[in-house]
Amino acid sequence: MKLIVDRDRCIGAGMCALTAPAVFDQDDDNGLVLPHVETPTPDQEDVVREAAAACPSGALRIEV
């Protein structure tokens, strides 16, 4: 699994950081998504999928 983050599309809702805080954070300056990892570990994959589904702007994509 590879995580694709589109910060231009992000609206700073923070659903990703709330859903998967070990994988995502928010920029202190503008609230946009900041990924901690590009390739989630196998035990993070389910929560990353959940975070991507919860993103209201569609800024998160997953490639397998």
Distance bins in CASP14 RR format, pairs under 12 A and 6 or more apart:
PFRMAT RR
TARGET T0000
AUTHOR 0000-0000-0000
RMODE 2
METHOD distances of the structure
MODEL  1
1 23 0 0 0 0 0 1 0 0 0 0 0
1 37 0 0 0 0 0 1 0 0 0 0 0
1 38 0 0 0 0 1 0 0 0 0 0 0
1 39 1 0 0 1 0 0 0 0 0 0 0
1 40 1 0 1 0 0 0 0 0 0 0 0
1 41 0 0 0 0 1 0 0 0 0 0 0
1 42 0 0 0 0 1 0 0 0 0 0 0
1 43 0 0 0 0 0 1 0 0 0 0 0
1 44 0 0 0 0 1 0 0 0 0 0 0
1 45 1 0 1 0 0 0 0 0 0 0 0
1 46 0 0 0 0 0 1 0 0 0 0 0
1 47 0 0 0 0 0 1 0 0 0 0 0
1 48 1 0 0 1 0 0 0 0 0 0 0
1 49 0 0 0 0 1 0 0 0 0 0 0
1 52 0 0 0 0 0 1 0 0 0 0 0
1 60 0 0 0 0 0 1 0 0 0 0 0
1 61 0 0 0 0 0 1 0 0 0 0 0
1 62 1 0 1 0 0 0 0 0 0 0 0
1 63 1 0 0 1 0 0 0 0 0 0 0
1 64 1 0 1 0 0 0 0 0 0 0 0
2 35 0 0 0 0 0 1 0 0 0 0 0
2 37 0 0 0 0 0 1 0 0 0 0 0
2 38 1 0 0 1 0 0 0 0 0 0 0
2 39 1 0 1 0 0 0 0 0 0 0 0
2 40 0 0 0 0 1 0 0 0 0 0 0
2 45 0 0 0 0 0 1 0 0 0 0 0
2 48 0 0 0 0 0 1 0 0 0 0 0
2 52 0 0 0 0 0 1 0 0 0 0 0
2 60 0 0 0 0 0 1 0 0 0 0 0
2 61 0 0 0 0 1 0 0 0 0 0 0
2 62 1 0 0 1 0 0 0 0 0 0 0
2 63 1 0 1 0 0 0 0 0 0 0 0
2 64 1 0 0 1 0 0 0 0 0 0 0
3 16 0 0 0 0 1 0 0 0 0 0 0
3 20 0 0 0 0 0 1 0 0 0 0 0
3 23 1 0 0 1 0 0 0 0 0 0 0
3 24 0 0 0 0 1 0 0 0 0 0 0
3 33 0 0 0 0 0 1 0 0 0 0 0
3 34 0 0 0 0 0 1 0 0 0 0 0
3 35 1 0 1 0 0 0 0 0 0 0 0
3 36 0 0 0 0 1 0 0 0 0 0 0
3 37 1 0 0 1 0 0 0 0 0 0 0
3 38 1 0 1 0 0 0 0 0 0 0 0
3 39 1 0 0 1 0 0 0 0 0 0 0
3 40 1 0 0 1 0 0 0 0 0 0 0
3 41 0 0 0 0 0 1 0 0 0 0 0
3 44 0 0 0 0 1 0 0 0 0 0 0
3 45 0 0 0 0 1 0 0 0 0 0 0
3 47 0 0 0 0 0 1 0 0 0 0 0
3 48 1 0 0 1 0 0 0 0 0 0 0
3 49 0 0 0 0 0 1 0 0 0 0 0
3 51 0 0 0 0 1 0 0 0 0 0 0
3 52 0 0 0 0 1 0 0 0 0 0 0
3 55 0 0 0 0 0 1 0 0 0 0 0
3 59 0 0 0 0 0 1 0 0 0 0 0
3 60 1 0 0 1 0 0 0 0 0 0 0
3 61 1 0 0 1 0 0 0 0 0 0 0
3 62 1 0 0 1 0 0 0 0 0 0 0
3 63 0 0 0 0 1 0 0 0 0 0 0
3 64 0 0 0 0 0 1 0 0 0 0 0
4 33 0 0 0 0 0 1 0 0 0 0 0
4 35 0 0 0 0 1 0 0 0 0 0 0
4 38 0 0 0 0 1 0 0 0 0 0 0
4 39 0 0 0 0 0 1 0 0 0 0 0
4 40 0 0 0 0 0 1 0 0 0 0 0
4 48 0 0 0 0 0 1 0 0 0 0 0
4 52 0 0 0 0 1 0 0 0 0 0 0
4 55 0 0 0 0 0 1 0 0 0 0 0
4 58 0 0 0 0 0 1 0 0 0 0 0
4 59 0 0 0 0 1 0 0 0 0 0 0
4 60 1 0 0 1 0 0 0 0 0 0 0
4 61 1 0 1 0 0 0 0 0 0 0 0
4 62 1 0 0 1 0 0 0 0 0 0 0
4 63 1 0 0 1 0 0 0 0 0 0 0
4 64 0 0 0 0 0 1 0 0 0 0 0
5 12 0 0 0 0 0 1 0 0 0 0 0
5 16 0 0 0 0 1 0 0 0 0 0 0
5 17 0 0 0 0 0 1 0 0 0 0 0
5 23 0 0 0 0 0 1 0 0 0 0 0
5 24 0 0 0 0 1 0 0 0 0 0 0
5 25 0 0 0 0 0 1 0 0 0 0 0
5 26 0 0 0 0 0 1 0 0 0 0 0
5 27 0 0 0 0 0 1 0 0 0 0 0
5 32 0 0 0 0 1 0 0 0 0 0 0
5 33 1 0 1 0 0 0 0 0 0 0 0
5 34 0 0 0 0 1 0 0 0 0 0 0
5 35 1 0 1 0 0 0 0 0 0 0 0
5 36 0 0 0 0 0 1 0 0 0 0 0
5 37 0 0 0 0 0 1 0 0 0 0 0
5 38 0 0 0 0 1 0 0 0 0 0 0
5 40 0 0 0 0 0 1 0 0 0 0 0
5 48 0 0 0 0 0 1 0 0 0 0 0
5 51 0 0 0 0 0 1 0 0 0 0 0
5 52 0 0 0 0 1 0 0 0 0 0 0
5 55 0 0 0 0 1 0 0 0 0 0 0
5 57 0 0 0 0 0 1 0 0 0 0 0
5 58 0 0 0 0 0 1 0 0 0 0 0
5 59 1 0 0 1 0 0 0 0 0 0 0
5 60 1 0 0 1 0 0 0 0 0 0 0
5 61 0 0 0 0 1 0 0 0 0 0 0
5 62 0 0 0 0 0 1 0 0 0 0 0
5 63 0 0 0 0 0 1 0 0 0 0 0
6 16 0 0 0 0 0 1 0 0 0 0 0
6 32 0 0 0 0 1 0 0 0 0 0 0
6 33 0 0 0 0 1 0 0 0 0 0 0
6 35 0 0 0 0 0 1 0 0 0 0 0
6 52 0 0 0 0 0 1 0 0 0 0 0
6 55 0 0 0 0 1 0 0 0 0 0 0
6 57 0 0 0 0 1 0 0 0 0 0 0
6 58 1 0 0 1 0 0 0 0 0 0 0
6 59 1 0 1 0 0 0 0 0 0 0 0
6 60 1 0 0 1 0 0 0 0 0 0 0
6 61 1 0 0 1 0 0 0 0 0 0 0
7 16 0 0 0 0 0 1 0 0 0 0 0
7 24 0 0 0 0 0 1 0 0 0 0 0
7 26 0 0 0 0 0 1 0 0 0 0 0
7 27 0 0 0 0 1 0 0 0 0 0 0
7 29 0 0 0 0 0 1 0 0 0 0 0
7 30 0 0 0 0 1 0 0 0 0 0 0
7 31 0 0 0 0 1 0 0 0 0 0 0
7 32 1 0 1 0 0 0 0 0 0 0 0
7 33 1 0 0 1 0 0 0 0 0 0 0
7 34 0 0 0 0 1 0 0 0 0 0 0
7 35 0 0 0 0 1 0 0 0 0 0 0
7 57 0 0 0 0 0 1 0 0 0 0 0
7 58 0 0 0 0 0 1 0 0 0 0 0
7 59 1 0 0 1 0 0 0 0 0 0 0
7 60 0 0 0 0 0 1 0 0 0 0 0
8 30 0 0 0 0 0 1 0 0 0 0 0
8 32 0 0 0 0 1 0 0 0 0 0 0
8 33 0 0 0 0 0 1 0 0 0 0 0
8 57 0 0 0 0 1 0 0 0 0 0 0
8 58 0 0 0 0 0 1 0 0 0 0 0
8 59 0 0 0 0 1 0 0 0 0 0 0
9 32 0 0 0 0 1 0 0 0 0 0 0
9 33 0 0 0 0 1 0 0 0 0 0 0
9 55 0 0 0 0 1 0 0 0 0 0 0
9 56 0 0 0 0 0 1 0 0 0 0 0
9 57 1 0 1 0 0 0 0 0 0 0 0
9 58 1 0 0 1 0 0 0 0 0 0 0
9 59 1 0 1 0 0 0 0 0 0 0 0
9 60 0 0 0 0 1 0 0 0 0 0 0
9 61 0 0 0 0 1 0 0 0 0 0 0
10 16 0 0 0 0 1 0 0 0 0 0 0
10 17 0 0 0 0 0 1 0 0 0 0 0
10 24 0 0 0 0 0 1 0 0 0 0 0
10 26 0 0 0 0 1 0 0 0 0 0 0
10 27 0 0 0 0 1 0 0 0 0 0 0
10 30 0 0 0 0 1 0 0 0 0 0 0
10 31 0 0 0 0 1 0 0 0 0 0 0
10 32 1 0 1 0 0 0 0 0 0 0 0
10 33 1 0 1 0 0 0 0 0 0 0 0
10 34 0 0 0 0 1 0 0 0 0 0 0
10 35 0 0 0 0 0 1 0 0 0 0 0
10 55 0 0 0 0 1 0 0 0 0 0 0
10 56 0 0 0 0 1 0 0 0 0 0 0
10 57 1 0 1 0 0 0 0 0 0 0 0
10 58 0 0 0 0 1 0 0 0 0 0 0
10 59 1 0 1 0 0 0 0 0 0 0 0
10 60 0 0 0 0 1 0 0 0 0 0 0
10 61 0 0 0 0 0 1 0 0 0 0 0
11 26 0 0 0 0 0 1 0 0 0 0 0
11 30 0 0 0 0 0 1 0 0 0 0 0
11 31 0 0 0 0 1 0 0 0 0 0 0
11 32 0 0 0 0 1 0 0 0 0 0 0
11 33 0 0 0 0 1 0 0 0 0 0 0
11 55 0 0 0 0 1 0 0 0 0 0 0
11 56 1 0 0 1 0 0 0 0 0 0 0
11 57 1 0 1 0 0 0 0 0 0 0 0
11 58 0 0 0 0 1 0 0 0 0 0 0
11 59 1 0 0 1 0 0 0 0 0 0 0
11 60 0 0 0 0 0 1 0 0 0 0 0
12 18 0 0 0 0 0 1 0 0 0 0 0
12 24 0 0 0 0 0 1 0 0 0 0 0
12 25 0 0 0 0 0 1 0 0 0 0 0
12 26 1 0 0 1 0 0 0 0 0 0 0
12 27 0 0 0 0 1 0 0 0 0 0 0
12 29 0 0 0 0 0 1 0 0 0 0 0
12 30 1 0 0 1 0 0 0 0 0 0 0
12 31 1 0 1 0 0 0 0 0 0 0 0
12 32 1 0 1 0 0 0 0 0 0 0 0
12 33 1 0 0 1 0 0 0 0 0 0 0
12 34 0 0 0 0 0 1 0 0 0 0 0
12 55 0 0 0 0 1 0 0 0 0 0 0
12 56 0 0 0 0 1 0 0 0 0 0 0
12 57 1 0 0 1 0 0 0 0 0 0 0
12 58 0 0 0 0 0 1 0 0 0 0 0
12 59 0 0 0 0 1 0 0 0 0 0 0
12 60 0 0 0 0 0 1 0 0 0 0 0
13 19 0 0 0 0 0 1 0 0 0 0 0
13 24 0 0 0 0 0 1 0 0 0 0 0
13 26 0 0 0 0 1 0 0 0 0 0 0
13 31 0 0 0 0 1 0 0 0 0 0 0
13 32 0 0 0 0 0 1 0 0 0 0 0
13 33 0 0 0 0 1 0 0 0 0 0 0
13 51 0 0 0 0 0 1 0 0 0 0 0
13 54 0 0 0 0 1 0 0 0 0 0 0
13 55 1 0 0 1 0 0 0 0 0 0 0
13 56 1 0 1 0 0 0 0 0 0 0 0
13 57 1 0 0 1 0 0 0 0 0 0 0
13 58 0 0 0 0 0 1 0 0 0 0 0
13 59 0 0 0 0 1 0 0 0 0 0 0
13 60 0 0 0 0 0 1 0 0 0 0 0
14 20 0 0 0 0 0 1 0 0 0 0 0
14 21 0 0 0 0 0 1 0 0 0 0 0
14 24 1 0 0 1 0 0 0 0 0 0 0
14 25 0 0 0 0 1 0 0 0 0 0 0
14 26 1 0 1 0 0 0 0 0 0 0 0
14 27 0 0 0 0 0 1 0 0 0 0 0
14 30 0 0 0 0 0 1 0 0 0 0 0
14 31 1 0 0 1 0 0 0 0 0 0 0
14 32 0 0 0 0 1 0 0 0 0 0 0
14 33 1 0 0 1 0 0 0 0 0 0 0
14 34 0 0 0 0 0 1 0 0 0 0 0
14 51 0 0 0 0 1 0 0 0 0 0 0
14 54 0 0 0 0 1 0 0 0 0 0 0
14 55 0 0 0 0 1 0 0 0 0 0 0
14 56 0 0 0 0 1 0 0 0 0 0 0
14 57 0 0 0 0 0 1 0 0 0 0 0
14 59 0 0 0 0 0 1 0 0 0 0 0
14 60 0 0 0 0 0 1 0 0 0 0 0
15 21 0 0 0 0 0 1 0 0 0 0 0
15 24 0 0 0 0 1 0 0 0 0 0 0
15 26 0 0 0 0 0 1 0 0 0 0 0
15 33 0 0 0 0 1 0 0 0 0 0 0
15 47 0 0 0 0 0 1 0 0 0 0 0
15 50 0 0 0 0 1 0 0 0 0 0 0
15 51 1 0 0 1 0 0 0 0 0 0 0
15 52 0 0 0 0 1 0 0 0 0 0 0
15 53 0 0 0 0 1 0 0 0 0 0 0
15 54 1 0 1 0 0 0 0 0 0 0 0
15 55 1 0 1 0 0 0 0 0 0 0 0
15 56 1 0 0 1 0 0 0 0 0 0 0
15 57 0 0 0 0 1 0 0 0 0 0 0
15 58 0 0 0 0 0 1 0 0 0 0 0
15 59 0 0 0 0 1 0 0 0 0 0 0
15 60 0 0 0 0 1 0 0 0 0 0 0
16 22 0 0 0 0 0 1 0 0 0 0 0
16 23 1 0 0 1 0 0 0 0 0 0 0
16 24 1 0 1 0 0 0 0 0 0 0 0
16 25 0 0 0 0 1 0 0 0 0 0 0
16 26 0 0 0 0 1 0 0 0 0 0 0
16 31 0 0 0 0 0 1 0 0 0 0 0
16 32 0 0 0 0 0 1 0 0 0 0 0
16 33 1 0 1 0 0 0 0 0 0 0 0
16 34 0 0 0 0 1 0 0 0 0 0 0
16 35 0 0 0 0 1 0 0 0 0 0 0
16 36 0 0 0 0 0 1 0 0 0 0 0
16 40 0 0 0 0 0 1 0 0 0 0 0
16 47 0 0 0 0 1 0 0 0 0 0 0
16 48 0 0 0 0 1 0 0 0 0 0 0
16 49 0 0 0 0 0 1 0 0 0 0 0
16 50 0 0 0 0 1 0 0 0 0 0 0
16 51 1 0 1 0 0 0 0 0 0 0 0
16 52 1 0 0 1 0 0 0 0 0 0 0
16 53 0 0 0 0 0 1 0 0 0 0 0
16 54 1 0 0 1 0 0 0 0 0 0 0
16 55 1 0 1 0 0 0 0 0 0 0 0
16 56 0 0 0 0 0 1 0 0 0 0 0
16 57 0 0 0 0 0 1 0 0 0 0 0
16 58 0 0 0 0 0 1 0 0 0 0 0
16 59 0 0 0 0 1 0 0 0 0 0 0
16 60 1 0 0 1 0 0 0 0 0 0 0
16 61 0 0 0 0 0 1 0 0 0 0 0
16 62 0 0 0 0 0 1 0 0 0 0 0
17 23 0 0 0 0 1 0 0 0 0 0 0
17 24 1 0 1 0 0 0 0 0 0 0 0
17 25 1 0 1 0 0 0 0 0 0 0 0
17 26 1 0 1 0 0 0 0 0 0 0 0
17 27 0 0 0 0 0 1 0 0 0 0 0
17 28 0 0 0 0 0 1 0 0 0 0 0
17 31 0 0 0 0 1 0 0 0 0 0 0
17 32 0 0 0 0 0 1 0 0 0 0 0
17 33 1 0 0 1 0 0 0 0 0 0 0
17 34 0 0 0 0 1 0 0 0 0 0 0
17 35 0 0 0 0 0 1 0 0 0 0 0
17 36 0 0 0 0 1 0 0 0 0 0 0
17 47 0 0 0 0 0 1 0 0 0 0 0
17 51 0 0 0 0 1 0 0 0 0 0 0
17 54 0 0 0 0 0 1 0 0 0 0 0
17 55 0 0 0 0 0 1 0 0 0 0 0
17 60 0 0 0 0 0 1 0 0 0 0 0
18 24 0 0 0 0 1 0 0 0 0 0 0
18 25 0 0 0 0 0 1 0 0 0 0 0
18 26 0 0 0 0 1 0 0 0 0 0 0
18 33 0 0 0 0 0 1 0 0 0 0 0
18 47 0 0 0 0 0 1 0 0 0 0 0
18 50 0 0 0 0 0 1 0 0 0 0 0
18 51 0 0 0 0 1 0 0 0 0 0 0
18 54 0 0 0 0 1 0 0 0 0 0 0
18 55 0 0 0 0 0 1 0 0 0 0 0
19 33 0 0 0 0 0 1 0 0 0 0 0
19 44 0 0 0 0 0 1 0 0 0 0 0
19 46 0 0 0 0 0 1 0 0 0 0 0
19 47 1 0 0 1 0 0 0 0 0 0 0
19 48 0 0 0 0 1 0 0 0 0 0 0
19 49 0 0 0 0 1 0 0 0 0 0 0
19 50 1 0 1 0 0 0 0 0 0 0 0
19 51 1 0 1 0 0 0 0 0 0 0 0
19 52 0 0 0 0 1 0 0 0 0 0 0
19 53 0 0 0 0 1 0 0 0 0 0 0
19 54 1 0 1 0 0 0 0 0 0 0 0
19 55 0 0 0 0 1 0 0 0 0 0 0
19 60 0 0 0 0 0 1 0 0 0 0 0
20 33 0 0 0 0 0 1 0 0 0 0 0
20 35 0 0 0 0 1 0 0 0 0 0 0
20 36 0 0 0 0 1 0 0 0 0 0 0
20 37 0 0 0 0 0 1 0 0 0 0 0
20 40 0 0 0 0 1 0 0 0 0 0 0
20 41 0 0 0 0 0 1 0 0 0 0 0
20 43 0 0 0 0 0 1 0 0 0 0 0
20 44 1 0 0 1 0 0 0 0 0 0 0
20 45 0 0 0 0 0 1 0 0 0 0 0
20 46 0 0 0 0 1 0 0 0 0 0 0
20 47 1 0 1 0 0 0 0 0 0 0 0
20 48 1 0 1 0 0 0 0 0 0 0 0
20 49 0 0 0 0 1 0 0 0 0 0 0
20 50 1 0 0 1 0 0 0 0 0 0 0
20 51 1 0 1 0 0 0 0 0 0 0 0
20 52 0 0 0 0 1 0 0 0 0 0 0
20 53 0 0 0 0 0 1 0 0 0 0 0
20 54 0 0 0 0 1 0 0 0 0 0 0
20 55 0 0 0 0 0 1 0 0 0 0 0
20 60 0 0 0 0 1 0 0 0 0 0 0
20 62 0 0 0 0 0 1 0 0 0 0 0
21 34 0 0 0 0 0 1 0 0 0 0 0
21 35 0 0 0 0 0 1 0 0 0 0 0
21 36 0 0 0 0 1 0 0 0 0 0 0
21 44 0 0 0 0 0 1 0 0 0 0 0
21 47 0 0 0 0 1 0 0 0 0 0 0
21 48 0 0 0 0 0 1 0 0 0 0 0
21 51 0 0 0 0 1 0 0 0 0 0 0
22 35 0 0 0 0 0 1 0 0 0 0 0
22 36 1 0 0 1 0 0 0 0 0 0 0
22 37 0 0 0 0 1 0 0 0 0 0 0
22 40 0 0 0 0 1 0 0 0 0 0 0
22 41 0 0 0 0 1 0 0 0 0 0 0
22 43 0 0 0 0 1 0 0 0 0 0 0
22 44 1 0 0 1 0 0 0 0 0 0 0
22 47 1 0 0 1 0 0 0 0 0 0 0
22 48 0 0 0 0 1 0 0 0 0 0 0
22 51 0 0 0 0 0 1 0 0 0 0 0
23 33 0 0 0 0 0 1 0 0 0 0 0
23 34 0 0 0 0 0 1 0 0 0 0 0
23 35 1 0 0 1 0 0 0 0 0 0 0
23 36 1 0 1 0 0 0 0 0 0 0 0
23 37 1 0 1 0 0 0 0 0 0 0 0
23 38 0 0 0 0 0 1 0 0 0 0 0
23 39 0 0 0 0 0 1 0 0 0 0 0
23 40 1 0 1 0 0 0 0 0 0 0 0
23 41 0 0 0 0 1 0 0 0 0 0 0
23 43 0 0 0 0 0 1 0 0 0 0 0
23 44 1 0 1 0 0 0 0 0 0 0 0
23 45 0 0 0 0 1 0 0 0 0 0 0
23 46 0 0 0 0 0 1 0 0 0 0 0
23 47 1 0 0 1 0 0 0 0 0 0 0
23 48 1 0 1 0 0 0 0 0 0 0 0
23 49 0 0 0 0 0 1 0 0 0 0 0
23 50 0 0 0 0 0 1 0 0 0 0 0
23 51 1 0 0 1 0 0 0 0 0 0 0
23 52 0 0 0 0 0 1 0 0 0 0 0
23 60 0 0 0 0 1 0 0 0 0 0 0
23 62 0 0 0 0 0 1 0 0 0 0 0
24 31 0 0 0 0 0 1 0 0 0 0 0
24 32 0 0 0 0 0 1 0 0 0 0 0
24 33 1 0 1 0 0 0 0 0 0 0 0
24 34 1 0 0 1 0 0 0 0 0 0 0
24 35 1 0 1 0 0 0 0 0 0 0 0
24 36 1 0 0 1 0 0 0 0 0 0 0
24 37 0 0 0 0 1 0 0 0 0 0 0
24 38 0 0 0 0 0 1 0 0 0 0 0
24 40 0 0 0 0 0 1 0 0 0 0 0
24 44 0 0 0 0 0 1 0 0 0 0 0
24 47 0 0 0 0 1 0 0 0 0 0 0
24 48 0 0 0 0 1 0 0 0 0 0 0
24 50 0 0 0 0 0 1 0 0 0 0 0
24 51 1 0 0 1 0 0 0 0 0 0 0
24 52 0 0 0 0 0 1 0 0 0 0 0
24 54 0 0 0 0 0 1 0 0 0 0 0
24 55 0 0 0 0 1 0 0 0 0 0 0
24 59 0 0 0 0 0 1 0 0 0 0 0
24 60 0 0 0 0 1 0 0 0 0 0 0
25 31 0 0 0 0 1 0 0 0 0 0 0
25 32 0 0 0 0 1 0 0 0 0 0 0
25 33 1 0 0 1 0 0 0 0 0 0 0
25 34 1 0 1 0 0 0 0 0 0 0 0
25 35 1 0 0 1 0 0 0 0 0 0 0
25 36 1 0 0 1 0 0 0 0 0 0 0
25 37 0 0 0 0 0 1 0 0 0 0 0
25 51 0 0 0 0 0 1 0 0 0 0 0
26 32 1 0 0 1 0 0 0 0 0 0 0
26 33 1 0 0 1 0 0 0 0 0 0 0
26 34 1 0 0 1 0 0 0 0 0 0 0
26 35 0 0 0 0 0 1 0 0 0 0 0
26 36 0 0 0 0 0 1 0 0 0 0 0
26 59 0 0 0 0 0 1 0 0 0 0 0
27 33 1 0 0 1 0 0 0 0 0 0 0
27 34 1 0 1 0 0 0 0 0 0 0 0
27 35 0 0 0 0 0 1 0 0 0 0 0
28 34 0 0 0 0 1 0 0 0 0 0 0
31 59 0 0 0 0 0 1 0 0 0 0 0
32 55 0 0 0 0 0 1 0 0 0 0 0
32 57 0 0 0 0 0 1 0 0 0 0 0
32 59 0 0 0 0 1 0 0 0 0 0 0
32 60 0 0 0 0 0 1 0 0 0 0 0
33 51 0 0 0 0 1 0 0 0 0 0 0
33 52 0 0 0 0 0 1 0 0 0 0 0
33 54 0 0 0 0 0 1 0 0 0 0 0
33 55 0 0 0 0 1 0 0 0 0 0 0
33 56 0 0 0 0 0 1 0 0 0 0 0
33 57 0 0 0 0 1 0 0 0 0 0 0
33 58 0 0 0 0 0 1 0 0 0 0 0
33 59 1 0 0 1 0 0 0 0 0 0 0
33 60 1 0 0 1 0 0 0 0 0 0 0
33 61 0 0 0 0 0 1 0 0 0 0 0
34 59 0 0 0 0 0 1 0 0 0 0 0
35 44 0 0 0 0 0 1 0 0 0 0 0
35 48 0 0 0 0 1 0 0 0 0 0 0
35 51 0 0 0 0 0 1 0 0 0 0 0
35 52 0 0 0 0 0 1 0 0 0 0 0
35 59 0 0 0 0 0 1 0 0 0 0 0
35 60 0 0 0 0 1 0 0 0 0 0 0
35 61 0 0 0 0 0 1 0 0 0 0 0
35 62 0 0 0 0 0 1 0 0 0 0 0
36 44 0 0 0 0 1 0 0 0 0 0 0
36 48 0 0 0 0 0 1 0 0 0 0 0
36 51 0 0 0 0 0 1 0 0 0 0 0
37 44 1 0 0 1 0 0 0 0 0 0 0
37 45 0 0 0 0 0 1 0 0 0 0 0
37 47 0 0 0 0 0 1 0 0 0 0 0
37 48 0 0 0 0 1 0 0 0 0 0 0
38 44 0 0 0 0 0 1 0 0 0 0 0
38 48 0 0 0 0 0 1 0 0 0 0 0
38 62 0 0 0 0 0 1 0 0 0 0 0
38 63 0 0 0 0 0 1 0 0 0 0 0
39 45 0 0 0 0 0 1 0 0 0 0 0
39 48 0 0 0 0 0 1 0 0 0 0 0
39 62 0 0 0 0 0 1 0 0 0 0 0
39 63 0 0 0 0 0 1 0 0 0 0 0
39 64 0 0 0 0 0 1 0 0 0 0 0
40 46 0 0 0 0 1 0 0 0 0 0 0
40 47 0 0 0 0 1 0 0 0 0 0 0
40 48 1 0 1 0 0 0 0 0 0 0 0
40 49 0 0 0 0 1 0 0 0 0 0 0
40 50 0 0 0 0 0 1 0 0 0 0 0
40 51 0 0 0 0 1 0 0 0 0 0 0
40 52 0 0 0 0 0 1 0 0 0 0 0
40 60 0 0 0 0 0 1 0 0 0 0 0
40 62 0 0 0 0 1 0 0 0 0 0 0
40 63 0 0 0 0 0 1 0 0 0 0 0
40 64 0 0 0 0 0 1 0 0 0 0 0
41 47 0 0 0 0 0 1 0 0 0 0 0
41 48 0 0 0 0 1 0 0 0 0 0 0
42 48 0 0 0 0 0 1 0 0 0 0 0
44 50 0 0 0 0 0 1 0 0 0 0 0
44 51 0 0 0 0 1 0 0 0 0 0 0
44 52 0 0 0 0 0 1 0 0 0 0 0
44 62 0 0 0 0 0 1 0 0 0 0 0
45 51 0 0 0 0 0 1 0 0 0 0 0
45 52 0 0 0 0 0 1 0 0 0 0 0
45 62 0 0 0 0 1 0 0 0 0 0 0
45 64 0 0 0 0 1 0 0 0 0 0 0
46 52 0 0 0 0 0 1 0 0 0 0 0
46 53 0 0 0 0 0 1 0 0 0 0 0
46 62 0 0 0 0 0 1 0 0 0 0 0
47 53 0 0 0 0 0 1 0 0 0 0 0
47 54 0 0 0 0 0 1 0 0 0 0 0
47 60 0 0 0 0 0 1 0 0 0 0 0
47 62 0 0 0 0 0 1 0 0 0 0 0
48 54 0 0 0 0 0 1 0 0 0 0 0
48 55 0 0 0 0 0 1 0 0 0 0 0
48 60 1 0 0 1 0 0 0 0 0 0 0
48 61 0 0 0 0 0 1 0 0 0 0 0
48 62 1 0 0 1 0 0 0 0 0 0 0
48 63 0 0 0 0 0 1 0 0 0 0 0
48 64 0 0 0 0 0 1 0 0 0 0 0
49 55 0 0 0 0 0 1 0 0 0 0 0
49 60 0 0 0 0 1 0 0 0 0 0 0
49 61 0 0 0 0 0 1 0 0 0 0 0
49 62 1 0 0 1 0 0 0 0 0 0 0
49 64 0 0 0 0 0 1 0 0 0 0 0
50 60 0 0 0 0 0 1 0 0 0 0 0
50 62 0 0 0 0 0 1 0 0 0 0 0
51 58 0 0 0 0 0 1 0 0 0 0 0
51 59 0 0 0 0 0 1 0 0 0 0 0
51 60 1 0 0 1 0 0 0 0 0 0 0
51 61 0 0 0 0 0 1 0 0 0 0 0
51 62 0 0 0 0 1 0 0 0 0 0 0
52 58 1 0 0 1 0 0 0 0 0 0 0
52 59 0 0 0 0 1 0 0 0 0 0 0
52 60 1 0 1 0 0 0 0 0 0 0 0
52 61 1 0 0 1 0 0 0 0 0 0 0
52 62 1 0 1 0 0 0 0 0 0 0 0
52 63 0 0 0 0 0 1 0 0 0 0 0
53 60 0 0 0 0 1 0 0 0 0 0 0
53 61 0 0 0 0 0 1 0 0 0 0 0
53 62 0 0 0 0 1 0 0 0 0 0 0
54 60 0 0 0 0 1 0 0 0 0 0 0
55 61 0 0 0 0 1 0 0 0 0 0 0
55 62 0 0 0 0 0 1 0 0 0 0 0
END
